[in-house]
Amino acid sequence: MFPAWNPAQHEITDLIVRHEPHSLRRLPVRKQDVLDVFSRFHNRQAERAVLGIPDSDGILDERDVNALLLTVHWEMQRLAEEFYHGHRVWNILRVVIRSMREVGIRETLRVVDVGCGIGYTTRWLATKVPSADYNIELAGMDLNSTLIAEANRLAHLEKLECKFLTGDAFSTEHSAHIFLSTGVIHHFRGEELVRFLRQHDRPGTQAFLHFDFQPWTLAPVGSWFFHNLRMRTRIAGHDGVSPAPQGKHEWPAIVSAAIRSRIRAASPSDGRSRTLNSTFSIPACSRFP
């Protein structure tokens, strides 16, 4: 296995930004701490990328990190556009919405994109889907205020009916009928992923749709090919390849268990609940990314 393909390690972008868990205050990040992580995996590619990030007295420069994250997310948006990701999300989301309407849920459905970045998926839905016809409200949330500012800027320029907020989508201040994400769950490992999924089990939440890597033998090869072909920054060329899991991986089993036990649509007319227990198989040629 190439060091950069080891799915046990985190992505670079997981490590160059840190937030205080409760207040979500941005915390300083020591460059050497990040380098030490990738040194343990003998990942020279990641080390070279981190060494290129400016620092002050060993602390990564927050402004440079933010500028880099914006560039990376723009590159990710280009890949999502090329893979028609917005179409894929809507093809499944509309089935979920129809199922919820069929069991008697009539109120406006709040759809929240978790870890939305610059908001491509939400903005695509706001552009292509008549929200009033489906009686839905579209929102995106992310911990990074720079990415959210860019998402709101783009939504304003495009005159879209959606909003973007900085914060934790699962905090008590926020709610959603449907949570969705793209390329988020592979950032979590083991119990972290279990805790992430447990947060979906809350009043009012009826479904979640998470799009991520499909574990299979050639996943790292395909991911490496597209990232090196399309990405211009070292970090974007690295991230997205390392978590692409080969063969069997833990997260599909954890998510499947959550689907079996947690996704519910409650019918207010008869008080009964119906489990929405469908999984969708996406052909290899159209997997994201």
Buried (B, 14 or more C-beta within 10 A) or exposed (E): EEBBBBBEBBBBBBBBBBEEEEEBEBEEBBBEEBBEBBEEBEBEBBBEBBEEBEBEEEEBBBEBBBEBBBBBBBBBBBBBEEBEBBEBBBEBBEBBBEBBBEBBBEEEBBBBBBBBBBBBBBBBBBBEBEBEEBEBBBBBBBBBBBBBBBBBEBBEEEEBEBBBBBBBBBEEEBBBBBBBBBBBBBBBBEEEBBEBBEBBEEEEBBBBBBBBBBBBEEBBEBBBEBBEEBBEBBBBBBBBBBBBBBEEBBBBEBBEEBBEEBBBBBBEEEEEEBEBEEEEEEEEEEBBB
